[in-house]
Every structure is written in structure tokens, then in C-alpha cells.
Amino acid sequence: MAETPWVGDALPMMVVVLIAAHVIALVYWIYRLATEKQSARRKAH
């Protein structure tokens, strides 16, 4: 870790990016689920 000081700066950024990506994916999934329920009839999975 001491040999690569950029890891200390990049690690928090990677965590933030990963969290943001998961939040965006979750919001998109809920939005798609809501639009599917409104437009299409219920289908048994």
C-alpha cells in the first residue's frame, strides 16, 4: 500500500462510484417495474 499512494485516493472514489451505480440501477429497476405494471396486464411469472 505504501508503494502505491494513489490507492488511498482511488479507493473511496471507487466505493462512491459503486454505490452510485447500484442506486441508479435500483431506481431504474423500480421505475421499469412501475411502468410495466401501468402499461401491461399482470402476467404470472
mmCIF file as gemmi writes it, N, C-alpha and C atoms, coordinates in Angstrom:
data_model
loop_
_atom_site.group_PDB
_atom_site.id
_atom_site.type_symbol
_atom_site.label_atom_id
_atom_site.label_alt_id
_atom_site.label_comp_id
_atom_site.label_asym_id
_atom_site.label_entity_id
_atom_site.label_seq_id
_atom_site.pdbx_PDB_ins_code
_atom_site.Cartn_x
_atom_site.Cartn_y
_atom_site.Cartn_z
_atom_site.occupancy
_atom_site.B_iso_or_equiv
_atom_site.pdbx_formal_charge
_atom_site.auth_seq_id
_atom_site.auth_asym_id
_atom_site.pdbx_PDB_model_num
ATOM 1 N N . MET Axp A 1 ? 0.843 -1.203 0 1 0 ? 1 A 1
ATOM 2 C CA . MET Axp A 1 ? 0 0 0 1 0 ? 1 A 1
ATOM 3 C C . MET Axp A 1 ? 0.877 1.253 0 1 0 ? 1 A 1
ATOM 4 N N . ALA Axp A 2 ? 2.016 1.186 0.713 1 0 ? 2 A 1
ATOM 5 C CA . ALA Axp A 2 ? 2.895 2.35 0.791 1 0 ? 2 A 1
ATOM 6 C C . ALA Axp A 2 ? 3.548 2.622 -0.56 1 0 ? 2 A 1
ATOM 7 N N . GLU Axp A 3 ? 3.706 1.558 -1.373 1 0 ? 3 A 1
ATOM 8 C CA . GLU Axp A 3 ? 4.342 1.724 -2.679 1 0 ? 3 A 1
ATOM 9 C C . GLU Axp A 3 ? 3.424 2.443 -3.662 1 0 ? 3 A 1
ATOM 10 N N . THR Axp A 4 ? 2.111 2.29 -3.48 1 0 ? 4 A 1
ATOM 11 C CA . THR Axp A 4 ? 1.158 2.935 -4.386 1 0 ? 4 A 1
ATOM 12 C C . THR Axp A 4 ? 0.258 3.875 -3.586 1 0 ? 4 A 1
ATOM 13 N N . PRO Axp A 5 ? 0.647 5.138 -3.446 1 0 ? 5 A 1
ATOM 14 C CA . PRO Axp A 5 ? -0.143 6.086 -2.639 1 0 ? 5 A 1
ATOM 15 C C . PRO Axp A 5 ? -1.473 6.454 -3.28 1 0 ? 5 A 1
ATOM 16 N N . TRP Axp A 6 ? -1.604 6.226 -4.595 1 0 ? 6 A 1
ATOM 17 C CA . TRP Axp A 6 ? -2.849 6.595 -5.278 1 0 ? 6 A 1
ATOM 18 C C . TRP Axp A 6 ? -4.017 5.697 -4.857 1 0 ? 6 A 1
ATOM 19 N N . VAL Axp A 7 ? -3.695 4.519 -4.29 1 0 ? 7 A 1
ATOM 20 C CA . VAL Axp A 7 ? -4.755 3.609 -3.859 1 0 ? 7 A 1
ATOM 21 C C . VAL Axp A 7 ? -5.594 4.255 -2.767 1 0 ? 7 A 1
ATOM 22 N N . GLY Axp A 8 ? -4.954 4.995 -1.874 1 0 ? 8 A 1
ATOM 23 C CA . GLY Axp A 8 ? -5.672 5.661 -0.793 1 0 ? 8 A 1
ATOM 24 C C . GLY Axp A 8 ? -6.651 6.699 -1.302 1 0 ? 8 A 1
ATOM 25 N N . ASP Axp A 9 ? -6.336 7.304 -2.449 1 0 ? 9 A 1
ATOM 26 C CA . ASP Axp A 9 ? -7.238 8.302 -3.03 1 0 ? 9 A 1
ATOM 27 C C . ASP Axp A 9 ? -8.286 7.652 -3.923 1 0 ? 9 A 1
ATOM 28 N N . ALA Axp A 10 ? -7.92 6.566 -4.584 1 0 ? 10 A 1
ATOM 29 C CA . ALA Axp A 10 ? -8.821 5.936 -5.556 1 0 ? 10 A 1
ATOM 30 C C . ALA Axp A 10 ? -9.866 5.066 -4.87 1 0 ? 10 A 1
ATOM 31 N N . LEU Axp A 11 ? -9.525 4.477 -3.727 1 0 ? 11 A 1
ATOM 32 C CA . LEU Axp A 11 ? -10.431 3.546 -3.064 1 0 ? 11 A 1
ATOM 33 C C . LEU Axp A 11 ? -11.754 4.204 -2.649 1 0 ? 11 A 1
ATOM 34 N N . PRO Axp A 12 ? -11.741 5.347 -1.967 1 0 ? 12 A 1
ATOM 35 C CA . PRO Axp A 12 ? -13.02 5.994 -1.617 1 0 ? 12 A 1
ATOM 36 C C . PRO Axp A 12 ? -13.83 6.369 -2.861 1 0 ? 12 A 1
ATOM 37 N N . MET Axp A 13 ? -13.128 6.773 -3.917 1 0 ? 13 A 1
ATOM 38 C CA . MET Axp A 13 ? -13.807 7.145 -5.16 1 0 ? 13 A 1
ATOM 39 C C . MET Axp A 13 ? -14.494 5.931 -5.776 1 0 ? 13 A 1
ATOM 40 N N . MET Axp A 14 ? -13.812 4.782 -5.742 1 0 ? 14 A 1
ATOM 41 C CA . MET Axp A 14 ? -14.396 3.557 -6.286 1 0 ? 14 A 1
ATOM 42 C C . MET Axp A 14 ? -15.629 3.142 -5.491 1 0 ? 14 A 1
ATOM 43 N N . VAL Axp A 15 ? -15.571 3.304 -4.168 1 0 ? 15 A 1
ATOM 44 C CA . VAL Axp A 15 ? -16.714 2.96 -3.319 1 0 ? 15 A 1
ATOM 45 C C . VAL Axp A 15 ? -17.898 3.857 -3.654 1 0 ? 15 A 1
ATOM 46 N N . VAL Axp A 16 ? -17.634 5.158 -3.825 1 0 ? 16 A 1
ATOM 47 C CA . VAL Axp A 16 ? -18.698 6.111 -4.159 1 0 ? 16 A 1
ATOM 48 C C . VAL Axp A 16 ? -19.3 5.771 -5.517 1 0 ? 16 A 1
ATOM 49 N N . VAL Axp A 17 ? -18.445 5.435 -6.477 1 0 ? 17 A 1
ATOM 50 C CA . VAL Axp A 17 ? -18.925 5.1 -7.828 1 0 ? 17 A 1
ATOM 51 C C . VAL Axp A 17 ? -19.772 3.828 -7.793 1 0 ? 17 A 1
ATOM 52 N N . LEU Axp A 18 ? -19.33 2.838 -7.027 1 0 ? 18 A 1
ATOM 53 C CA . LEU Axp A 18 ? -20.084 1.583 -6.93 1 0 ? 18 A 1
ATOM 54 C C . LEU Axp A 18 ? -21.443 1.808 -6.284 1 0 ? 18 A 1
ATOM 55 N N . ILE Axp A 19 ? -21.462 2.59 -5.208 1 0 ? 19 A 1
ATOM 56 C CA . ILE Axp A 19 ? -22.732 2.88 -4.533 1 0 ? 19 A 1
ATOM 57 C C . ILE Axp A 19 ? -23.661 3.642 -5.474 1 0 ? 19 A 1
ATOM 58 N N . ALA Axp A 20 ? -23.117 4.618 -6.176 1 0 ? 20 A 1
ATOM 59 C CA . ALA Axp A 20 ? -23.934 5.406 -7.11 1 0 ? 20 A 1
ATOM 60 C C . ALA Axp A 20 ? -24.503 4.518 -8.205 1 0 ? 20 A 1
ATOM 61 N N . ALA Axp A 21 ? -23.693 3.598 -8.724 1 0 ? 21 A 1
ATOM 62 C CA . ALA Axp A 21 ? -24.149 2.701 -9.785 1 0 ? 21 A 1
ATOM 63 C C . ALA Axp A 21 ? -25.277 1.802 -9.285 1 0 ? 21 A 1
ATOM 64 N N . HIS Axp A 22 ? -25.155 1.303 -8.056 1 0 ? 22 A 1
ATOM 65 C CA . HIS Axp A 22 ? -26.199 0.446 -7.507 1 0 ? 22 A 1
ATOM 66 C C . HIS Axp A 22 ? -27.485 1.226 -7.267 1 0 ? 22 A 1
ATOM 67 N N . VAL Axp A 23 ? -27.359 2.459 -6.784 1 0 ? 23 A 1
ATOM 68 C CA . VAL Axp A 23 ? -28.546 3.291 -6.539 1 0 ? 23 A 1
ATOM 69 C C . VAL Axp A 23 ? -29.257 3.587 -7.853 1 0 ? 23 A 1
ATOM 70 N N . ILE Axp A 24 ? -28.484 3.937 -8.885 1 0 ? 24 A 1
ATOM 71 C CA . ILE Axp A 24 ? -29.068 4.236 -10.198 1 0 ? 24 A 1
ATOM 72 C C . ILE Axp A 24 ? -29.758 2.997 -10.765 1 0 ? 24 A 1
ATOM 73 N N . ALA Axp A 25 ? -29.11 1.832 -10.628 1 0 ? 25 A 1
ATOM 74 C CA . ALA Axp A 25 ? -29.693 0.593 -11.127 1 0 ? 25 A 1
ATOM 75 C C . ALA Axp A 25 ? -30.988 0.258 -10.389 1 0 ? 25 A 1
ATOM 76 N N . LEU Axp A 26 ? -30.989 0.494 -9.069 1 0 ? 26 A 1
ATOM 77 C CA . LEU Axp A 26 ? -32.177 0.21 -8.264 1 0 ? 26 A 1
ATOM 78 C C . LEU Axp A 26 ? -33.33 1.119 -8.66 1 0 ? 26 A 1
ATOM 79 N N . VAL Axp A 27 ? -33.032 2.414 -8.825 1 0 ? 27 A 1
ATOM 80 C CA . VAL Axp A 27 ? -34.068 3.374 -9.226 1 0 ? 27 A 1
ATOM 81 C C . VAL Axp A 27 ? -34.606 3.011 -10.612 1 0 ? 27 A 1
ATOM 82 N N . TYR Axp A 28 ? -33.719 2.65 -11.544 1 0 ? 28 A 1
ATOM 83 C CA . TYR Axp A 28 ? -34.138 2.284 -12.895 1 0 ? 28 A 1
ATOM 84 C C . TYR Axp A 28 ? -35.006 1.032 -12.872 1 0 ? 28 A 1
ATOM 85 N N . TRP Axp A 29 ? -34.63 0.054 -12.018 1 0 ? 29 A 1
ATOM 86 C CA . TRP Axp A 29 ? -35.395 -1.194 -11.928 1 0 ? 29 A 1
ATOM 87 C C . TRP Axp A 29 ? -36.789 -0.927 -11.384 1 0 ? 29 A 1
ATOM 88 N N . ILE Axp A 30 ? -36.882 -0.104 -10.332 1 0 ? 30 A 1
ATOM 89 C CA . ILE Axp A 30 ? -38.193 0.235 -9.76 1 0 ? 30 A 1
ATOM 90 C C . ILE Axp A 30 ? -39.028 1.008 -10.78 1 0 ? 30 A 1
ATOM 91 N N . TYR Axp A 31 ? -38.39 1.938 -11.491 1 0 ? 31 A 1
ATOM 92 C CA . TYR Axp A 31 ? -39.101 2.733 -12.5 1 0 ? 31 A 1
ATOM 93 C C . TYR Axp A 31 ? -39.626 1.838 -13.615 1 0 ? 31 A 1
ATOM 94 N N . ARG Axp A 32 ? -38.806 0.893 -14.054 1 0 ? 32 A 1
ATOM 95 C CA . ARG Axp A 32 ? -39.234 -0.026 -15.119 1 0 ? 32 A 1
ATOM 96 C C . ARG Axp A 32 ? -40.36 -0.923 -14.627 1 0 ? 32 A 1
ATOM 97 N N . LEU Axp A 33 ? -40.252 -1.364 -13.375 1 0 ? 33 A 1
ATOM 98 C CA . LEU Axp A 33 ? -41.28 -2.217 -12.798 1 0 ? 33 A 1
ATOM 99 C C . LEU Axp A 33 ? -42.608 -1.463 -12.711 1 0 ? 33 A 1
ATOM 100 N N . ALA Axp A 34 ? -42.543 -0.198 -12.324 1 0 ? 34 A 1
ATOM 101 C CA . ALA Axp A 34 ? -43.754 0.62 -12.187 1 0 ? 34 A 1
ATOM 102 C C . ALA Axp A 34 ? -44.392 0.878 -13.553 1 0 ? 34 A 1
ATOM 103 N N . THR Axp A 35 ? -43.571 1.154 -14.566 1 0 ? 35 A 1
ATOM 104 C CA . THR Axp A 35 ? -44.117 1.418 -15.893 1 0 ? 35 A 1
ATOM 105 C C . THR Axp A 35 ? -44.708 0.145 -16.49 1 0 ? 35 A 1
ATOM 106 N N . GLU Axp A 36 ? -44.102 -1.005 -16.197 1 0 ? 36 A 1
ATOM 107 C CA . GLU Axp A 36 ? -44.641 -2.266 -16.706 1 0 ? 36 A 1
ATOM 108 C C . GLU Axp A 36 ? -45.99 -2.565 -16.077 1 0 ? 36 A 1
ATOM 109 N N . LYS Axp A 37 ? -46.145 -2.271 -14.798 1 0 ? 37 A 1
ATOM 110 C CA . LYS Axp A 37 ? -47.412 -2.539 -14.112 1 0 ? 37 A 1
ATOM 111 C C . LYS Axp A 37 ? -48.524 -1.655 -14.667 1 0 ? 37 A 1
ATOM 112 N N . GLN Axp A 38 ? -48.187 -0.407 -15.031 1 0 ? 38 A 1
ATOM 113 C CA . GLN Axp A 38 ? -49.212 0.516 -15.534 1 0 ? 38 A 1
ATOM 114 C C . GLN Axp A 38 ? -49.639 0.14 -16.963 1 0 ? 38 A 1
ATOM 115 N N . SER Axp A 39 ? -48.671 -0.167 -17.828 1 0 ? 39 A 1
ATOM 116 C CA . SER Axp A 39 ? -48.995 -0.362 -19.23 1 0 ? 39 A 1
ATOM 117 C C . SER Axp A 39 ? -49.52 -1.779 -19.515 1 0 ? 39 A 1
ATOM 118 N N . ALA Axp A 40 ? -48.861 -2.786 -18.967 1 0 ? 40 A 1
ATOM 119 C CA . ALA Axp A 40 ? -49.213 -4.17 -19.276 1 0 ? 40 A 1
ATOM 120 C C . ALA Axp A 40 ? -50.063 -4.769 -18.18 1 0 ? 40 A 1
ATOM 121 N N . ARG Axp A 41 ? -50.83 -5.794 -18.582 1 0 ? 41 A 1
ATOM 122 C CA . ARG Axp A 41 ? -51.621 -6.526 -17.594 1 0 ? 41 A 1
ATOM 123 C C . ARG Axp A 41 ? -50.719 -7.451 -16.796 1 0 ? 41 A 1
ATOM 124 N N . ARG Axp A 42 ? -51.217 -7.923 -15.666 1 0 ? 42 A 1
ATOM 125 C CA . ARG Axp A 42 ? -50.408 -8.799 -14.813 1 0 ? 42 A 1
ATOM 126 C C . ARG Axp A 42 ? -50.172 -10.147 -15.486 1 0 ? 42 A 1
ATOM 127 N N . LYS Axp A 43 ? -48.904 -10.541 -15.473 1 0 ? 43 A 1
ATOM 128 C CA . LYS Axp A 43 ? -48.535 -11.827 -16.037 1 0 ? 43 A 1
ATOM 129 C C . LYS Axp A 43 ? -47.961 -12.714 -14.953 1 0 ? 43 A 1
ATOM 130 N N . ALA Axp A 44 ? -48.352 -13.979 -14.922 1 0 ? 44 A 1
ATOM 131 C CA . ALA Axp A 44 ? -47.837 -14.903 -13.927 1 0 ? 44 A 1
ATOM 132 C C . ALA Axp A 44 ? -46.425 -15.333 -14.3 1 0 ? 44 A 1
ATOM 133 N N . HIS Axp A 45 ? -45.468 -15.121 -13.418 1 0 ? 45 A 1
ATOM 134 C CA . HIS Axp A 45 ? -44.079 -15.487 -13.693 1 0 ? 45 A 1
ATOM 135 C C . HIS Axp A 45 ? -43.826 -16.911 -13.263 1 0 ? 45 A 1
